[in-house]
Amino acid sequence: MSEWAKYLILASSFSVLAISFGIGVWAKKKVTSPEAFFGGAKIFGPLTVGLATMAAVGSAFAVVGVPGLVFSTGNTILLFMFAAPGFVFGYLVIGKKVRAMAEIGTVASLGDLSDLRFNGHRGIKLILSLMLFIGCAMYLSAQVEACAKLFENLFDWNKLVISVVIFAILIAYTVLSGEIGGILTQAFQGFVIVLAGLIFAIAFFVVTGGFEPVLEAISAQQGEAAGLDPSAMTAWGNLPGAYSFAWVMLPTLGIMCQPQVLTRVMMLRDPRELPRLSLYAVSTNMITGMMVMAIGYCAIYLVANGLVEIDHPDKAVFKVADYLGLVAQ
């Protein structure tokens, strides 16, 4: 990759961060109450909430983690796409009850919902708070690490320094605009992910010619020489079937019960739009699923044919983007 291309990608990446920060600053004027700051604004339409939900659930896991797992384990991970109906169950089964409680009481966070549902039971609220704290710490660390890997791949920058800078930006716009800024920036990022998904899906067929050439490449002698396992392309991938089933069950439960999904219900302008919200969330998640499949299969094809070298599965998305050129990058 040429130096000017690297700096153009760097400028694009920082532009996304700058736009996210700008959205946070602009959203500050919409914060008119504690409920709005912490997540109970009830002012957004289903498309905005759907894009934000998809970005919140997928983000680093979908963009960086899953393509790497497709490259290393094959079809084992791809069954996670059957978890998409989890959005429907989450919104129409759990979400309706969450929103109903938000309509009859003052709700700014999941802790307030706990107070309403369990009559202010401190033990339950303590357990919920601990779970949310641990979950948020793990979630944020994954997002920041994924961004840091991008800059490490481009410039070999120190991951710790980049992580601190990105985390500082996140803290800044969150302090300024709270959850309103968070949902707007995630909606913007969700749009970027959907656009990238369409680009990578088209690029997969342009580069490989379809699924048959991928199967031929990994099954041929050069695929074995590259250290690839042909069993990765079987129904269950190169891991036992129980792992594939786990990638259906666990993400489904995770989507249904994830705080990022449930709190979005309290941001929806009209609870009667929950079915439309479910449709938007599932549709955008489908495009994301196409993207990760395309990247993973493309990585297998490129490595099998000796076109790129991937020394760590998490680098699959970056190596494929490097090969595809400036538009994909």
Secondary structure, DSSP 8 states (H G I E B T S, - for coil): --HHHHHHHHHHHHHHHHHHHHHHHHHGGG--SHHHHHT----B-HHHHHHHHHHHHSHHIIIIIHHHHHHHHTHHHHGGGGGTTHHHHIIIIIIHHHHHHHHHS--SSHHHHHHHHTTT-HHHHHHHHHHHHHHHHHHHHHHHHHHHHHHHHHH---HHHHHHHHHHHHHHHHHHHHHHHHHHHHHHHHHHHHHHHHHHHHHHHHHH-SHHHHHHHHHSHHHHHTT--GGGGSTTTTS-HHHHHHHHHHHHHHHHH-HHHHHHHTTBS-GGGHHHHHHHHHHHHHHHHHHHHHHHHHHHHHHHTTS---SSGGGHHHHHHHHH-TTT-
